[in-house]
Amino acid sequence: MKIRAALLGAALAAAVPATAQTTPPATGDPHAPGRAVVAAIGRIVTPRGVQESFEARIGGTRQIIGVRGRDRANPILLYLHGGPAAPEMPIAWAWQRPWEEYFTMIHWDQRGSGKSFPLNDPQAIAPTMTFDRFCADAIEVIELLRKRYAKRKIFVLGHSWGSTLGLCVLQRRPDLIHAYIGTGQVIDFRENERVGYDWTLARARAAGNAEAVAELEALEPYARSGPFDIDKMTTERKWSIRYGALAAYRDNADFFFDARRMSPDYLPADRKALNDGSAYSIRTLFPILSDVSFTSLTRVEAPIFFFLGRHDHTTPSPLAAQWLDRVKAPRKGLIWFEDSAHLAEIEEPGKFLVELLRRVRPLAREGRPGA
């Protein structure tokens, strides 16, 4: 639980032949029958549909991409997962199926993450675990998707850590995207950690929780200067999650992590790779995230929308809302999710899809044919 609590807070070029995303029963795995049911319900059977997983070489490394949609003519939506190294692919079964009627959904296990982690030597890729490299990887993935599925542009949705990659793509290559959608949006990692910590400590004091107050006060000065400290962050997340900063009205995130066991796309070996990759990536990346900031970005050249949980204090929503109010863009929008914290697409999946369809998806029709 120590690493799990940390995950959500920091938290291709040429592809090989595609294979259908099906998971054979695993001997001795008690969740295999349930996964088979989920797989059968979710199987794409429409004639124009797509359901595949493939390996591609991105930034000199082997990485895995999963694709699902009921109609190839629909616009592509690339989901940039959080973490670092917390892939959404193994939990997407729980919320994504209705989205597949309107978008071709793409989940990409980033370098050092999930199914991509065991495909590369961790020591060899360690020097490449930088923010700039991840942003370049995201751009490569978009270029590959445009070519593979004959699209001029795609939609990009970034969550948490992935939201910084999304802003980076928006800043560097706005020509590639119809629009960027940020949820659990991070603008400045250091300010994010500072504000989140202050909120958590205030909640602990208000609750009269002496244990929490003592553990949190021992972290001072938290995230004020220098590299981020993983142990301090883990302690802060322990209590912020307890007070509902990750999932509104919940004091734990077990429902999120346990849902991975039912994924038809992740065998037990894949879940082990996910955990190993998470530990590796947190150790490698988290200390250097303190330098990632978009506060100086005042203008973007593509539409931008923030879908923010009112109760999100993992990546405090007010910081993102204030930045969006200042930034200039061809089109922008802020949608509040009143019963969500950091996991709005899971906490309010119906409203999330409705707002995508009402505000975002029409932008694909404004482009040229094949866009």
ChimeraX attribute file (.defattr): number of C-alpha atoms within 10 A of each C-alpha:
attribute: neighborCount
match mode: 1-to-1
recipient: residues
	/A:1	11
	/A:2	11
	/A:3	15
	/A:4	19
	/A:5	23
	/A:6	26
	/A:7	25
	/A:8	24
	/A:9	31
	/A:10	28
	/A:11	26
	/A:12	26
	/A:13	16
	/A:14	11
	/A:15	17
	/A:16	10
	/A:17	10
	/A:18	14
	/A:19	12
	/A:20	16
	/A:21	19
	/A:22	17
	/A:23	15
	/A:24	14
	/A:25	16
	/A:26	13
	/A:27	7
	/A:28	7
	/A:29	11
	/A:30	11
	/A:31	16
	/A:32	21
	/A:33	14
	/A:34	15
	/A:35	23
	/A:36	18
	/A:37	13
	/A:38	17
	/A:39	20
	/A:40	12
	/A:41	11
	/A:42	15
	/A:43	20
	/A:44	21
	/A:45	11
	/A:46	10
	/A:47	9
	/A:48	12
	/A:49	18
	/A:50	20
	/A:51	20
	/A:52	17
	/A:53	22
	/A:54	18
	/A:55	22
	/A:56	21
	/A:57	17
	/A:58	23
	/A:59	19
	/A:60	13
	/A:61	21
	/A:62	19
	/A:63	28
	/A:64	23
	/A:65	22
	/A:66	20
	/A:67	22
	/A:68	27
	/A:69	29
	/A:70	24
	/A:71	18
	/A:72	17
	/A:73	17
	/A:74	21
	/A:75	26
	/A:76	30
	/A:77	26
	/A:78	24
	/A:79	23
	/A:80	26
	/A:81	26
	/A:82	24
	/A:83	24
	/A:84	30
	/A:85	31
	/A:86	30
	/A:87	24
	/A:88	19
	/A:89	24
	/A:90	23
	/A:91	21
	/A:92	19
	/A:93	19
	/A:94	15
	/A:95	15
	/A:96	20
	/A:97	18
	/A:98	13
	/A:99	21
	/A:100	20
	/A:101	15
	/A:102	21
	/A:103	24
	/A:104	25
	/A:105	25
	/A:106	20
	/A:107	21
	/A:108	27
	/A:109	23
	/A:110	28
	/A:111	30
	/A:112	31
	/A:113	28
	/A:114	30
	/A:115	28
	/A:116	24
	/A:117	28
	/A:118	20
	/A:119	17
	/A:120	15
	/A:121	11
	/A:122	16
	/A:123	8
	/A:124	9
	/A:125	14
	/A:126	15
	/A:127	10
	/A:128	15
	/A:129	16
	/A:130	13
	/A:131	17
	/A:132	13
	/A:133	14
	/A:134	19
	/A:135	19
	/A:136	17
	/A:137	23
	/A:138	25
	/A:139	23
	/A:140	17
	/A:141	22
	/A:142	24
	/A:143	18
	/A:144	19
	/A:145	21
	/A:146	17
	/A:147	11
	/A:148	13
	/A:149	14
	/A:150	13
	/A:151	20
	/A:152	20
	/A:153	24
	/A:154	24
	/A:155	23
	/A:156	27
	/A:157	23
	/A:158	24
	/A:159	29
	/A:160	29
	/A:161	26
	/A:162	30
	/A:163	26
	/A:164	26
	/A:165	27
	/A:166	27
	/A:167	26
	/A:168	20
	/A:169	22
	/A:170	22
	/A:171	16
	/A:172	15
	/A:173	13
	/A:174	18
	/A:175	15
	/A:176	21
	/A:177	22
	/A:178	26
	/A:179	27
	/A:180	25
	/A:181	25
	/A:182	25
	/A:183	26
	/A:184	32
	/A:185	31
	/A:186	32
	/A:187	27
	/A:188	21
	/A:189	24
	/A:190	22
	/A:191	18
	/A:192	25
	/A:193	26
	/A:194	15
	/A:195	18
	/A:196	23
	/A:197	25
	/A:198	15
	/A:199	18
	/A:200	26
	/A:201	21
	/A:202	14
	/A:203	17
	/A:204	21
	/A:205	15
	/A:206	10
	/A:207	12
	/A:208	11
	/A:209	12
	/A:210	11
	/A:211	10
	/A:212	22
	/A:213	19
	/A:214	13
	/A:215	15
	/A:216	22
	/A:217	13
	/A:218	12
	/A:219	16
	/A:220	11
	/A:221	10
	/A:222	21
	/A:223	21
	/A:224	13
	/A:225	9
	/A:226	12
	/A:227	14
	/A:228	22
	/A:229	16
	/A:230	17
	/A:231	13
	/A:232	18
	/A:233	21
	/A:234	20
	/A:235	18
	/A:236	28
	/A:237	27
	/A:238	21
	/A:239	23
	/A:240	28
	/A:241	22
	/A:242	19
	/A:243	21
	/A:244	22
	/A:245	30
	/A:246	29
	/A:247	28
	/A:248	23
	/A:249	14
	/A:250	15
	/A:251	16
	/A:252	19
	/A:253	16
	/A:254	12
	/A:255	10
	/A:256	13
	/A:257	14
	/A:258	11
	/A:259	14
	/A:260	22
	/A:261	20
	/A:262	22
	/A:263	25
	/A:264	28
	/A:265	25
	/A:266	23
	/A:267	23
	/A:268	15
	/A:269	13
	/A:270	17
	/A:271	18
	/A:272	15
	/A:273	21
	/A:274	25
	/A:275	20
	/A:276	18
	/A:277	24
	/A:278	25
	/A:279	19
	/A:280	18
	/A:281	23
	/A:282	21
	/A:283	14
	/A:284	17
	/A:285	20
	/A:286	21
	/A:287	15
	/A:288	17
	/A:289	20
	/A:290	22
	/A:291	14
	/A:292	15
	/A:293	16
	/A:294	16
	/A:295	12
	/A:296	10
	/A:297	14
	/A:298	12
	/A:299	13
	/A:300	18
	/A:301	17
	/A:302	20
	/A:303	20
	/A:304	24
	/A:305	20
	/A:306	23
	/A:307	25
	/A:308	28
	/A:309	31
	/A:310	20
	/A:311	25
	/A:312	28
	/A:313	29
	/A:314	32
	/A:315	34
	/A:316	27
	/A:317	26
	/A:318	18
	/A:319	16
	/A:320	23
	/A:321	19
	/A:322	11
	/A:323	16
	/A:324	20
	/A:325	11
	/A:326	12
	/A:327	15
	/A:328	16
	/A:329	15
	/A:330	11
	/A:331	12
	/A:332	20
	/A:333	16
	/A:334	16
	/A:335	17
	/A:336	16
	/A:337	20
	/A:338	14
	/A:339	15
	/A:340	23
	/A:341	30
	/A:342	29
	/A:343	25
	/A:344	28
	/A:345	22
	/A:346	18
	/A:347	18
	/A:348	17
	/A:349	16
	/A:350	15
	/A:351	14
	/A:352	19
	/A:353	19
	/A:354	12
	/A:355	13
	/A:356	17
	/A:357	15
	/A:358	11
	/A:359	14
	/A:360	21
	/A:361	21
	/A:362	13
	/A:363	16
	/A:364	21
	/A:365	12
	/A:366	10
	/A:367	12
	/A:368	9
	/A:369	9
	/A:370	14
	/A:371	21
